[in-house]
Amino acid sequence: MRWIPPFALLVATNACTSPPSAPATKPAPKVELPVVEAMPKEASGPKESLLLPPGDRPSIPEWNGATAWLNVDRPLRRDALRGHVVVVDFWTSCCINCLQTLPTLAAIERRFAKDPVLVVGVHSPKFDEEKNAARLRDTLRDLEIVHPVAVDANMTIWDAWGVRAWPTVAVIDAEGRLAWVGSGEPDPGELNGAVEEALAEGRAASVLAKAPIEGLRPDRGPAGVLRYPGKVLALQDGGLAIADTGHHRIVLTNAAGAVEAVFGAGEAGAKDGVAESATFQRPQGLTEVGSDLYVADTGNHLIRKIDRRTREVTTVAGTGVIGTEPLVPQEHTARTAPLRSPWDLLHYKGSIYVALAGSHQIAVFDPKMRTVRLYAGSGREAREDGPAPSAAFAQPSALATDEKSLFVLDSETSSVRAIDFATANVRTVIGVDLFVFGDVDGEAAKARLQHPIGMTYGQGALWVADSYNGKVKRVDPVKGTTRTVLTGLAEPAGITVSGKDLVIADTNKSRIVRRAITGSGEAAPVALTGLTPPRAP
């Protein structure tokens, strides 16, 4: 590796861009974060260090400005971290690139569990709701993040470090100096190598800590029959299919709400087989094709099929490894398609449309031919209308159709998009841009959402789970006129129309609720008779 001046962060491809202007904060000392550039693979000679030369490493600033600390019973201080190699992750919970970085950080924690290595998250929010420490605590429980996290609600730490993109990952050596940094999703091998080098340096200098950091208190949250459910789907027989995302399983009910089947052993994995032994990893979107149920196995970057007659789970698309680039416009054999975080599925006229949140694209899976092809999206994160191949989306997280258009919910631009099936042209129903959001009803030009994740179509309207506003909103699919129909929810992530009812995954309350579309007042919890939590592994 070599370090290139000026010392300002280069925003990598697999990163979420920062706001055009950060919120006003008190002046803070800045650490200029250097840029790392990989040496050519064919370079000869001795292996060059991944780390900045010791004499060029700036000392990190104090951890001032956090409005709260989670998973630890006291604020972390610079001197208390001396002797530890610290991996710092600047992230925000809405950002798909940040979510796709978490497995790499978890692998670091497992690999170096017996060494003085500590991962510290700095949560610097994009959306207003992300400033809420109580809401972030739910997020950490849901994502099974156990390392300390600073709630950087005012982006004070972000400013002090001079960060410019989510995620940004840095390695701090055992003497409290910045040794490595990169923006975007880090290469796991490179990050592991940087940590190993920093440990070796600390060991050689006899400065590694002999005891762990005091006060670490991982908060795994309460147990329940559901754990942060994501998508929910009304089935043709009147029952429901529920992505019990936090339990890594799929739950099927009958029309009365009694549980008929559970697919998934309740632990993360990608194992095919019978219902009880198969495994998923943070499943989300669901769609029905005859007696088969297809699942967006988001954490595994796969599409899985549940055969309800044989109770078998099989993998039908994806490699099981996250794709490193956007999907290119060619037909792929389904099991070789490099998918990035498939988040929702929709069956229409023999094709299954796939919302690829991680590459900001829409793909089409053919369940008969077992092929995957690009349908829409250049891969650039933005809100750009026009012909489907060149249009841009921003973390598409839900799909719906009125049989004329494919509607796409763009979470990062807080917008509803539409792709005309006849012309393959993309238009915006409501929404503006990456940093324009709110909670406003009314005509399309004024309507605002805040990081919506769930959407369905029924009775002539789009029903949107406006996640960060804790509401359900009705959106006219042609005019874009928007009005709130249900409040009091906790980050709802899934919604479906079942007969005359709306059924919603009230995610942060770990429950499914139901209310008549034409009704008023609160929604009633669905009992889910017969469901129990997974057995502990």
TORLOLO-458275 format. One line per field, with one value per residue (C-alpha): residue number from 1; residue in three letters; z, y, x. Coordinates in pm, 1 decimal, padded with zeros to 6 digits. Layout:
k (NUM/...)
r (Ala/...)
pz (Z/...)
py (Y/...)
px (X/...)
REM end
This chain:
k (1/2/3/4/5/6/7/8/9/10/11/12/13/14/15/16/17/18/19/20/21/22/23/24/25/26/27/28/29/30/31/32/33/34/35/36/37/38/39/40/41/42/43/44/45/46/47/48/49/50/51/52/53/54/55/56/57/58/59/60/61/62/63/64/65/66/67/68/69/70/71/72/73/74/75/76/77/78/79/80/81/82/83/84/85/86/87/88/89/90/91/92/93/94/95/96/97/98/99/100/101/102/103/104/105/106/107/108/109/110/111/112/113/114/115/116/117/118/119/120/121/122/123/124/125/126/127/128/129/130/131/132/133/134/135/136/137/138/139/140/141/142/143/144/145/146/147/148/149/150/151/152/153/154/155/156/157/158/159/160/161/162/163/164/165/166/167/168/169/170/171/172/173/174/175/176/177/178/179/180/181/182/183/184/185/186/187/188/189/190/191/192/193/194/195/196/197/198/199/200/201/202/203/204/205/206/207/208/209/210/211/212/213/214/215/216/217/218/219/220/221/222/223/224/225/226/227/228/229/230/231/232/233/234/235/236/237/238/239/240/241/242/243/244/245/246/247/248/249/250/251/252/253/254/255/256/257/258/259/260/261/262/263/264/265/266/267/268/269/270/271/272/273/274/275/276/277/278/279/280/281/282/283/284/285/286/287/288/289/290/291/292/293/294/295/296/297/298/299/300/301/302/303/304/305/306/307/308/309/310/311/312/313/314/315/316/317/318/319/320/321/322/323/324/325/326/327/328/329/330/331/332/333/334/335/336/337/338/339/340/341/342/343/344/345/346/347/348/349/350/351/352/353/354/355/356/357/358/359/360/361/362/363/364/365/366/367/368/369/370/371/372/373/374/375/376/377/378/379/380/381/382/383/384/385/386/387/388/389/390/391/392/393/394/395/396/397/398/399/400/401/402/403/404/405/406/407/408/409/410/411/412/413/414/415/416/417/418/419/420/421/422/423/424/425/426/427/428/429/430/431/432/433/434/435/436/437/438/439/440/441/442/443/444/445/446/447/448/449/450/451/452/453/454/455/456/457/458/459/460/461/462/463/464/465/466/467/468/469/470/471/472/473/474/475/476/477/478/479/480/481/482/483/484/485/486/487/488/489/490/491/492/493/494/495/496/497/498/499/500/501/502/503/504/505/506/507/508/509/510/511/512/513/514/515/516/517/518/519/520/521/522/523/524/525/526/527/528/529/530/531/532/533/534/535/536/537)
r (Met/Arg/Trp/Ile/Pro/Pro/Phe/Ala/Leu/Leu/Val/Ala/Thr/Asn/Ala/Cys/Thr/Ser/Pro/Pro/Ser/Ala/Pro/Ala/Thr/Lys/Pro/Ala/Pro/Lys/Val/Glu/Leu/Pro/Val/Val/Glu/Ala/Met/Pro/Lys/Glu/Ala/Ser/Gly/Pro/Lys/Glu/Ser/Leu/Leu/Leu/Pro/Pro/Gly/Asp/Arg/Pro/Ser/Ile/Pro/Glu/Trp/Asn/Gly/Ala/Thr/Ala/Trp/Leu/Asn/Val/Asp/Arg/Pro/Leu/Arg/Arg/Asp/Ala/Leu/Arg/Gly/His/Val/Val/Val/Val/Asp/Phe/Trp/Thr/Ser/Cys/Cys/Ile/Asn/Cys/Leu/Gln/Thr/Leu/Pro/Thr/Leu/Ala/Ala/Ile/Glu/Arg/Arg/Phe/Ala/Lys/Asp/Pro/Val/Leu/Val/Val/Gly/Val/His/Ser/Pro/Lys/Phe/Asp/Glu/Glu/Lys/Asn/Ala/Ala/Arg/Leu/Arg/Asp/Thr/Leu/Arg/Asp/Leu/Glu/Ile/Val/His/Pro/Val/Ala/Val/Asp/Ala/Asn/Met/Thr/Ile/Trp/Asp/Ala/Trp/Gly/Val/Arg/Ala/Trp/Pro/Thr/Val/Ala/Val/Ile/Asp/Ala/Glu/Gly/Arg/Leu/Ala/Trp/Val/Gly/Ser/Gly/Glu/Pro/Asp/Pro/Gly/Glu/Leu/Asn/Gly/Ala/Val/Glu/Glu/Ala/Leu/Ala/Glu/Gly/Arg/Ala/Ala/Ser/Val/Leu/Ala/Lys/Ala/Pro/Ile/Glu/Gly/Leu/Arg/Pro/Asp/Arg/Gly/Pro/Ala/Gly/Val/Leu/Arg/Tyr/Pro/Gly/Lys/Val/Leu/Ala/Leu/Gln/Asp/Gly/Gly/Leu/Ala/Ile/Ala/Asp/Thr/Gly/His/His/Arg/Ile/Val/Leu/Thr/Asn/Ala/Ala/Gly/Ala/Val/Glu/Ala/Val/Phe/Gly/Ala/Gly/Glu/Ala/Gly/Ala/Lys/Asp/Gly/Val/Ala/Glu/Ser/Ala/Thr/Phe/Gln/Arg/Pro/Gln/Gly/Leu/Thr/Glu/Val/Gly/Ser/Asp/Leu/Tyr/Val/Ala/Asp/Thr/Gly/Asn/His/Leu/Ile/Arg/Lys/Ile/Asp/Arg/Arg/Thr/Arg/Glu/Val/Thr/Thr/Val/Ala/Gly/Thr/Gly/Val/Ile/Gly/Thr/Glu/Pro/Leu/Val/Pro/Gln/Glu/His/Thr/Ala/Arg/Thr/Ala/Pro/Leu/Arg/Ser/Pro/Trp/Asp/Leu/Leu/His/Tyr/Lys/Gly/Ser/Ile/Tyr/Val/Ala/Leu/Ala/Gly/Ser/His/Gln/Ile/Ala/Val/Phe/Asp/Pro/Lys/Met/Arg/Thr/Val/Arg/Leu/Tyr/Ala/Gly/Ser/Gly/Arg/Glu/Ala/Arg/Glu/Asp/Gly/Pro/Ala/Pro/Ser/Ala/Ala/Phe/Ala/Gln/Pro/Ser/Ala/Leu/Ala/Thr/Asp/Glu/Lys/Ser/Leu/Phe/Val/Leu/Asp/Ser/Glu/Thr/Ser/Ser/Val/Arg/Ala/Ile/Asp/Phe/Ala/Thr/Ala/Asn/Val/Arg/Thr/Val/Ile/Gly/Val/Asp/Leu/Phe/Val/Phe/Gly/Asp/Val/Asp/Gly/Glu/Ala/Ala/Lys/Ala/Arg/Leu/Gln/His/Pro/Ile/Gly/Met/Thr/Tyr/Gly/Gln/Gly/Ala/Leu/Trp/Val/Ala/Asp/Ser/Tyr/Asn/Gly/Lys/Val/Lys/Arg/Val/Asp/Pro/Val/Lys/Gly/Thr/Thr/Arg/Thr/Val/Leu/Thr/Gly/Leu/Ala/Glu/Pro/Ala/Gly/Ile/Thr/Val/Ser/Gly/Lys/Asp/Leu/Val/Ile/Ala/Asp/Thr/Asn/Lys/Ser/Arg/Ile/Val/Arg/Arg/Ala/Ile/Thr/Gly/Ser/Gly/Glu/Ala/Ala/Pro/Val/Ala/Leu/Thr/Gly/Leu/Thr/Pro/Pro/Arg/Ala/Pro)
pz (00000.0/-00050.6/00091.6/-00142.6/-00045.1/00005.8/00323.5/00249.2/00218.8/-00122.0/-00146.4/-00271.1/-00505.1/-00239.8/-00008.4/00069.0/-00004.8/00277.3/00311.4/00105.7/00429.4/00772.2/01062.0/01242.8/01534.6/01756.7/01602.1/01676.8/01606.9/01282.2/01192.3/00820.8/00714.6/00455.8/00146.1/00086.2/-00262.3/-00331.6/-00483.1/-00819.6/-00771.5/-01004.0/-00796.4/-00710.3/-00414.0/-00043.3/00077.2/00158.2/00481.9/00477.7/00750.0/00746.8/00855.0/01235.7/01215.4/00994.4/01207.3/01371.2/01718.7/01715.8/01881.2/02203.9/02169.8/02254.5/02133.0/02164.5/02295.6/02428.4/02429.7/02370.6/02460.6/02718.4/03062.4/03030.3/02755.5/02597.1/02633.7/02423.2/02705.2/02812.7/02464.3/02470.9/02432.4/02209.8/01833.8/01764.4/01447.2/01415.2/01197.9/01098.0/00985.1/00969.4/01003.0/00684.3/00458.0/00277.1/00239.0/00616.8/00668.0/00421.2/00623.2/00947.5/00859.8/00798.1/01139.1/01306.9/01146.9/01289.0/01634.4/01607.4/01464.6/01721.9/02019.0/02232.5/02132.1/02253.3/01952.3/01988.4/01728.0/01804.6/01603.1/01554.6/01439.6/01251.2/01121.7/00782.8/00876.1/01167.7/01324.7/01334.7/01600.6/01849.2/02087.2/02189.5/01827.7/01762.0/02057.2/01876.5/01562.1/01744.8/01894.3/01557.2/01376.3/01667.0/01705.9/02042.7/02025.1/02174.6/01962.9/02006.9/01921.6/01718.5/01681.4/01595.3/01379.1/01610.3/01601.4/01224.5/01183.4/01416.4/01217.5/00879.8/00756.1/00417.5/00346.9/00506.1/00587.5/00678.2/00862.1/01040.3/01234.1/01539.6/01661.1/02023.0/02089.5/01986.2/01638.6/01306.4/01115.4/00830.8/00686.5/00394.6/00279.3/00139.9/00219.9/00329.4/00167.3/00440.1/00362.7/00367.1/00692.1/00857.4/00738.0/00880.9/01220.1/01217.8/01138.3/01411.5/01662.8/01559.1/01606.1/01950.9/02050.3/01935.7/02130.1/02439.3/02453.4/02413.9/02694.9/02929.6/03025.3/02826.1/02819.2/03125.7/03109.8/02795.4/02821.2/02503.3/02490.0/02304.9/02391.7/02506.9/02356.7/02189.5/01936.9/01662.1/01646.1/01434.9/01151.7/00806.6/00513.0/00535.1/00246.9/00213.9/00065.2/-00182.3/00077.0/00314.8/00535.7/00587.9/00518.3/00762.9/00738.0/01102.3/01010.8/01349.4/01398.8/01047.3/00956.8/00764.5/00941.9/00761.8/00913.0/00809.4/00766.5/01138.7/01238.1/01358.3/01264.1/01008.2/00930.2/01019.3/00776.5/00927.6/01232.0/01390.5/01337.3/01059.5/00772.0/00411.1/00442.0/00208.5/00317.1/00512.5/00699.9/01044.5/00945.6/00664.7/00753.4/00631.1/00713.6/00772.6/00514.7/00383.4/00069.8/-00014.1/-00321.9/-00408.0/-00729.3/-00719.4/-00421.5/-00399.0/-00189.0/-00293.5/-00032.5/-00061.4/00167.0/00212.6/00442.1/00217.7/-00107.7/-00235.2/-00356.9/-00192.8/-00278.4/-00026.3/-00167.4/00057.8/-00051.8/00022.4/00292.9/00120.9/00095.3/-00205.2/-00331.5/-00678.3/-00743.0/-00623.4/-00537.5/-00161.6/-00174.2/-00203.9/-00553.0/-00568.8/-00856.1/-00989.4/-01201.3/-01567.7/-01852.4/-01960.8/-01882.1/-01599.8/-01502.7/-01176.6/-00946.4/-01092.1/-01061.2/-00826.2/-00613.9/-00359.7/-00074.4/-00248.5/-00031.2/-00194.9/-00454.3/-00669.9/-00900.9/-01212.6/-01527.2/-01472.9/-01376.9/-01030.7/-00998.1/-00746.4/-00557.7/-00523.2/-00243.4/-00238.1/-00602.5/-00643.8/-00922.7/-01020.6/-01159.6/-01307.3/-01206.5/-01438.2/-01215.6/-01513.1/-01706.9/-01385.8/-01520.6/-01381.1/-01588.8/-01519.8/-01560.8/-01444.7/-01280.9/-01375.1/-01028.2/-00939.2/-00614.3/-00712.8/-00822.2/-01199.6/-01424.9/-01789.7/-01977.2/-01732.3/-01809.8/-01747.1/-01466.1/-01113.1/-00789.2/-00428.2/-00216.7/-00358.4/-00070.4/-00179.0/-00497.1/-00592.3/-00909.5/-01047.2/-01355.3/-01556.5/-01373.8/-01138.6/-00836.8/-00657.0/-00308.8/-00298.8/00068.5/00047.2/-00159.3/00040.0/-00289.3/-00480.3/-00838.7/-01121.5/-01420.7/-01702.4/-01820.8/-02177.7/-02229.2/-01964.9/-01868.2/-01508.5/-01344.7/-00990.1/-00815.5/-00506.0/-00368.5/-00447.5/-00359.8/-00119.4/00146.0/00101.8/00338.9/00603.6/00715.0/00492.2/00338.2/00036.5/-00333.7/-00491.4/-00504.8/-00128.2/00003.7/00202.3/00345.7/00572.1/00471.1/00386.0/00357.6/00295.4/00017.6/-00134.3/-00382.3/-00324.8/-00379.0/-00631.7/-00409.7/-00290.7/00083.3/00213.9/00544.1/00611.2/00839.3/01007.9/01056.0/01218.3/00989.3/00701.3/00415.5/00117.4/-00209.2/-00529.4/-00790.5/-01067.2/-00898.3/-00603.2/-00355.4/-00011.2/00321.1/00653.1/00741.2/01046.0/01313.3/01630.0/01468.8/01547.5/01226.2/01019.5/00748.1/00573.8/00461.1/00263.7/00172.9/00300.4/00188.6/00326.5/00577.1/00591.7/00764.7/00883.6/01026.1/01324.6/01326.6/01634.9/01846.3/01709.4/01612.2/01321.5/01332.4/01129.2/01059.5/00806.7/00514.7/00568.5/00946.7/01194.6/01518.3/01611.4/01450.1/01643.7/01703.0/01519.2/01778.3/01578.6/01773.8/01821.5/01744.4/01981.8/01975.5/01816.1/02042.0/02150.1/01943.0)
py (00000.0/00356.6/00670.7/00953.9/01322.5/01534.3/01363.7/01375.8/01077.9/00930.5/00810.5/00452.7/00295.3/00084.9/00376.3/00603.4/00965.5/01216.4/01505.4/01816.7/02006.8/01854.9/01990.8/02282.9/02172.9/02332.6/02347.0/02035.5/01938.6/01747.6/01441.9/01432.1/01077.3/00950.0/00759.9/00407.7/00278.9/-00085.1/-00165.8/-00344.6/-00720.1/-00774.3/-00552.0/-00725.8/-00695.3/-00730.2/-00708.3/-00349.0/-00268.9/-00203.2/00055.9/00416.7/00450.6/00493.1/00839.2/00963.0/00841.3/01117.3/01064.8/01025.1/01293.2/01230.8/01061.4/01381.1/01466.9/01137.9/01191.3/00832.9/00511.5/00172.0/-00176.6/-00020.4/00125.6/00430.8/00660.8/00533.8/00748.8/00762.4/00670.9/00373.2/00224.2/00235.4/-00111.6/-00222.2/-00231.9/-00054.9/-00092.7/00214.1/00188.9/00514.0/00402.7/00485.6/00225.1/00316.5/00262.9/-00070.6/-00043.9/-00007.7/-00313.0/-00509.8/-00416.9/-00566.2/-00931.1/-00827.6/-00660.0/-00960.9/-01185.6/-00958.9/-00994.2/-01373.5/-01408.1/-01185.0/-01274.3/-01369.6/-01064.6/-00701.8/-00600.4/-00394.5/-00283.2/00052.5/00184.3/00554.1/00597.6/00927.4/00958.6/01052.5/01063.7/01253.4/00937.9/00781.8/01034.6/00858.4/00645.7/00426.1/00348.2/00274.9/00033.7/-00167.5/-00160.7/-00300.7/-00578.6/-00657.5/-00667.2/-00851.9/-00582.0/-00639.2/-00397.8/-00045.0/00217.4/00594.1/00774.5/01062.4/01234.5/01575.0/01428.8/01582.8/01285.4/01255.4/01619.5/01586.6/01291.9/01455.1/01164.7/01200.8/00877.8/00588.2/00348.0/00461.8/00209.0/00294.1/00091.4/00255.3/00110.0/00014.6/00356.2/00544.0/00651.6/00626.1/00341.7/00254.9/00396.0/00334.4/00446.3/00208.6/-00158.3/-00279.0/-00573.6/-00842.0/-00968.3/-00619.5/-00521.6/-00847.2/-00784.6/-00434.0/-00559.9/-00838.1/-00591.1/-00352.8/-00638.6/-00757.3/-00405.8/-00375.9/-00715.9/-00632.2/-00305.0/-00474.6/-00223.4/-00454.9/-00450.3/-00745.4/-00699.4/-00629.0/-00293.3/-00241.4/-00176.7/-00368.3/-00462.0/-00619.3/-00573.7/-00862.5/-00758.8/-00958.5/-01292.4/-01334.3/-01548.4/-01301.9/-01100.4/-00784.2/-00927.3/-00779.6/-00850.7/-01005.0/-01151.9/-01238.8/-01589.2/-01707.8/-01939.8/-01649.4/-01717.3/-01517.2/-01569.3/-01377.2/-01313.5/-01356.5/-01178.1/-01165.8/-01537.9/-01622.7/-01813.3/-01801.2/-01848.0/-01956.9/-01916.7/-02005.4/-01749.6/-01763.0/-01679.5/-02028.7/-02125.9/-02407.0/-02430.0/-02280.7/-02296.9/-02244.1/-02379.0/-02034.2/-01974.8/-01795.1/-02011.4/-02109.6/-02478.6/-02634.2/-02923.3/-02992.7/-02716.3/-02793.2/-02810.9/-02553.9/-02218.8/-01860.8/-01537.6/-01230.3/-01317.8/-01037.1/-01033.5/-01309.8/-01396.4/-01685.3/-01889.8/-02171.3/-02391.4/-02250.1/-01959.1/-01767.6/-01589.2/-01303.8/-01447.1/-01105.7/-01184.3/-01470.7/-01273.3/-01560.9/-01638.8/-01951.1/-02159.4/-02321.5/-02610.4/-02614.6/-02966.1/-03137.4/-02888.1/-02860.7/-02548.4/-02511.1/-02236.6/-02114.0/-01795.0/-01627.0/-01755.0/-01714.5/-01450.9/-01081.4/-00944.4/-00690.0/-00485.3/-00390.8/-00650.1/-00611.3/-00619.3/-00979.5/-01301.2/-01501.6/-01862.1/-01801.8/-01977.0/-01770.8/-01431.7/-01197.5/-01058.6/-00777.4/-00785.2/-00889.1/-00719.3/-00787.3/-01016.3/-00985.6/-01248.7/-01117.4/-01315.1/-01591.1/-01365.1/-01278.0/-00919.6/-00869.1/-00546.7/-00551.5/-00299.4/-00344.9/-00253.2/-00009.5/-00219.0/-00429.2/-00777.7/-01044.6/-01410.9/-01668.5/-01963.6/-02198.5/-02115.6/-02051.3/-01731.4/-01381.7/-01064.5/-00693.5/-00516.2/-00160.1/00052.2/00162.5/00079.4/00442.5/00552.5/00837.6/00927.4/00951.6/00879.6/00771.0/00445.0/00155.5/00057.3/00409.4/00511.8/00526.5/00399.8/00433.0/00119.5/-00027.3/-00210.2/-00300.4/-00388.0/-00377.0/-00378.7/-00270.4/-00488.9/-00179.8/-00066.4/-00210.6/00019.1/00047.3/00190.2/00376.7/00391.6/00623.4/00888.5/00834.5/00800.9/00585.2/00507.6/00340.0/00139.6/00115.6/-00247.1/-00143.5/00120.5/00021.9/00388.3/00500.4/00788.4/00921.8/00909.1/01101.7/01189.5/01420.2/01322.6/01150.3/01422.2/01539.6/01366.1/01441.0/01360.5/01554.5/01452.3/01615.6/01650.4/01480.8/01790.5/01843.7/01487.6/01356.0/01016.3/00919.5/00604.0/00384.3/00009.6/-00165.3/-00124.3/-00313.3/-00247.4/-00302.0/-00143.3/00101.1/00245.2/00197.9/00139.6/00243.8/00149.3/00486.6/00323.2/00605.1/00804.0/00502.8/00533.4/00375.2/00610.9/00575.8/00693.7/00745.5/00553.2/00805.0/01144.6/01076.1/01229.3/01101.5/01075.8/00905.3/00619.2/00463.8/00595.0/00464.4/00197.1/00126.0/00127.1/-00091.9/-00276.1/-00489.6/-00449.7/-00655.1/-00640.2/-00943.8/-00926.4/-00599.3/-00559.2/-00412.8/-00646.2/-00480.2/-00599.6/-00363.5/-00443.5/-00278.1/-00407.2/-00758.4/-00821.3/-00842.2/-00616.3/-00597.5/-00327.3/-00281.5/-00063.4/00157.3/00146.4/00399.2/00389.7/00149.3/-00183.4/-00507.9/-00760.3/-01093.8/-01373.3/-01624.4/-01919.8/-02202.0/-02006.5/-02043.5/-01892.6/-02101.8/-02334.5/-02207.2/-02368.6)
px (00000.0/00108.0/-00048.3/-00137.7/-00162.7/-00358.0/-00480.3/-00851.1/-01078.5/-01141.3/-01501.4/-01499.5/-01753.6/-01925.1/-01997.9/-02290.5/-02216.2/-02208.6/-02455.0/-02380.5/-02321.9/-02288.2/-02494.6/-02335.5/-02120.4/-01862.4/-01517.3/-01317.1/-00958.6/-00941.7/-00742.8/-00679.4/-00757.5/-00509.1/-00611.9/-00485.0/-00423.4/-00353.5/-00018.0/-00035.8/-00059.8/00233.7/00462.6/00790.0/01021.7/00953.7/00597.1/00508.2/00329.5/-00042.7/00001.2/00109.2/00476.1/00486.3/00639.5/00356.1/00066.4/-00140.9/-00280.3/-00656.1/-00871.0/-01059.7/-01402.0/-01589.4/-01937.2/-02124.9/-02478.9/-02483.8/-02282.0/-02440.4/-02313.3/-02079.7/-02154.6/-01927.9/-01798.7/-01479.3/-01171.0/-00858.1/-00619.7/-00833.7/-00792.4/-00412.4/-00267.4/-00553.9/-00572.3/-00902.0/-01108.4/-01330.8/-01642.6/-01815.8/-02161.4/-02529.0/-02800.6/-02989.5/-02687.9/-02670.2/-02292.6/-02266.9/-02487.0/-02275.9/-01965.3/-02098.2/-02014.1/-01652.1/-01636.6/-01799.8/-01537.9/-01264.3/-01418.1/-01428.6/-01079.7/-00911.1/-01131.3/-00827.3/-00623.4/-00642.9/-00853.8/-01170.6/-01424.5/-01587.9/-01880.3/-01946.3/-02304.9/-02322.0/-02680.4/-02815.6/-03186.8/-03340.0/-03483.7/-03137.3/-03031.9/-03258.5/-03048.3/-03343.3/-03419.6/-03051.2/-03047.1/-03315.5/-03104.4/-02801.1/-03012.6/-03165.9/-02830.8/-02664.5/-02398.3/-02227.5/-01934.1/-01944.8/-02119.8/-02099.2/-02422.2/-02277.7/-02615.7/-02469.8/-02191.0/-01931.6/-01696.4/-01750.1/-01640.8/-01342.9/-01210.7/-01281.4/-01493.6/-01662.7/-01852.0/-02040.6/-01888.5/-01538.4/-01323.3/-00998.2/-00740.2/-00584.4/-00257.4/-00183.9/-00031.7/-00346.1/-00235.5/-00417.2/-00250.6/-00491.1/-00812.1/-01044.5/-01387.6/-01647.7/-01691.5/-01346.8/-01176.7/-01184.5/-00834.2/-00685.3/-00855.9/-00747.8/-00394.1/-00391.7/-00509.4/-00249.8/00028.5/-00081.0/-00092.3/00252.5/00389.6/00234.9/00365.1/00718.8/00708.9/00560.2/00276.0/-00025.3/-00281.3/-00294.1/-00661.7/-00978.4/-01153.9/-01371.8/-01742.9/-01839.9/-02208.6/-02348.0/-02725.1/-02890.0/-03244.7/-03546.2/-03648.1/-03987.6/-04169.3/-04073.3/-03753.1/-03758.3/-03971.0/-03912.4/-04141.7/-04487.8/-04691.9/-05061.7/-05087.8/-05346.5/-05504.3/-05566.8/-05268.6/-04952.1/-04583.7/-04363.6/-03991.2/-03889.0/-03569.3/-03397.7/-03460.0/-03336.8/-03654.7/-03983.4/-04318.2/-04637.4/-04983.6/-05336.9/-05614.5/-05694.6/-05337.6/-05244.3/-04889.6/-04881.5/-04509.9/-04174.0/-03883.1/-03540.2/-03361.5/-03342.6/-02972.1/-02786.8/-02667.2/-02729.7/-02811.5/-03067.5/-03288.6/-03604.1/-03783.8/-03646.6/-03278.6/-03254.1/-03099.2/-03135.1/-02954.5/-03170.2/-03440.1/-03659.5/-03879.1/-04127.2/-04331.5/-04562.9/-04556.9/-04812.5/-04727.9/-04375.5/-04261.1/-03949.9/-03739.3/-03490.6/-03221.8/-03067.2/-02775.4/-02662.7/-02712.3/-02926.4/-03276.3/-03418.1/-03724.9/-03958.4/-04162.3/-04467.7/-04565.3/-04234.5/-04124.5/-03784.9/-03570.8/-03340.4/-03111.2/-03208.2/-03005.6/-02689.1/-02344.3/-02368.5/-02093.8/-02173.7/-02122.3/-01844.2/-01990.1/-02334.4/-02510.7/-02413.1/-02668.7/-02628.6/-02810.4/-02655.8/-02707.3/-02892.1/-02644.1/-02355.8/-02531.5/-02336.4/-02622.2/-02588.6/-02841.2/-03166.1/-03429.5/-03766.3/-03923.3/-04235.9/-04382.0/-04552.6/-04641.5/-04386.9/-04096.0/-03970.3/-03851.0/-03571.7/-03491.3/-03112.2/-03068.2/-02692.4/-02634.3/-02927.7/-03078.4/-03378.2/-03313.6/-03539.7/-03515.4/-03674.7/-03772.2/-03817.7/-03501.8/-03304.3/-03151.6/-03099.9/-03079.1/-03066.5/-03400.4/-03335.5/-03070.2/-02720.2/-02588.6/-02536.2/-02701.0/-02929.7/-03283.0/-03266.4/-03563.7/-03564.5/-03499.8/-03469.0/-03107.1/-02971.7/-03207.5/-03068.2/-03217.4/-03106.6/-03135.6/-03459.4/-03626.5/-03981.0/-04171.0/-04540.7/-04749.9/-05087.0/-05017.5/-04925.7/-04616.9/-04359.0/-04343.1/-04010.5/-03963.0/-03631.7/-03538.3/-03237.5/-03417.2/-03739.0/-03923.0/-04167.1/-04063.3/-04254.3/-04129.4/-04382.5/-04395.8/-04483.5/-04213.7/-03955.3/-03938.6/-03883.5/-04068.7/-04089.4/-04427.2/-04311.0/-03969.7/-03680.8/-03324.5/-03086.4/-03099.6/-03459.7/-03699.7/-03962.2/-04314.5/-04552.0/-04884.5/-05045.3/-04983.0/-04682.3/-04461.9/-04492.2/-04524.1/-04229.1/-04135.2/-03844.9/-03656.9/-03958.4/-03888.0/-04224.5/-04481.4/-04774.2/-05055.9/-05427.0/-05767.6/-05625.7/-05352.4/-04998.5/-04962.9/-04623.0/-04463.5/-04300.0/-04048.8/-03859.3/-04181.7/-04352.4/-04654.4/-04844.2/-04926.6/-05158.6/-05001.8/-05197.6/-04995.2/-05070.5/-05093.9/-04865.1/-05109.2/-05016.6/-05199.1/-05130.5/-05367.5/-05197.1/-04959.7/-04796.0/-04579.2/-04214.2/-04013.4/-04250.4/-04058.1/-04320.9/-04681.0/-04932.4/-05302.0/-05493.8/-05855.8/-05990.0/-05708.9/-05363.1/-05117.4/-04796.8/-04467.3/-04432.5/-04065.3/-03919.0/-04207.6/-04137.9/-04498.3/-04742.5/-05048.8/-05370.4/-05627.5/-05906.2/-05800.5/-06105.3/-06073.8/-05937.5/-05746.7/-05470.0/-05396.0/-05452.8/-05172.5/-05194.6/-05176.7/-04965.1/-05102.0/-04854.8/-04537.3/-04242.8/-03892.7/-03619.6/-03428.1/-03091.6/-02812.4)
REM end
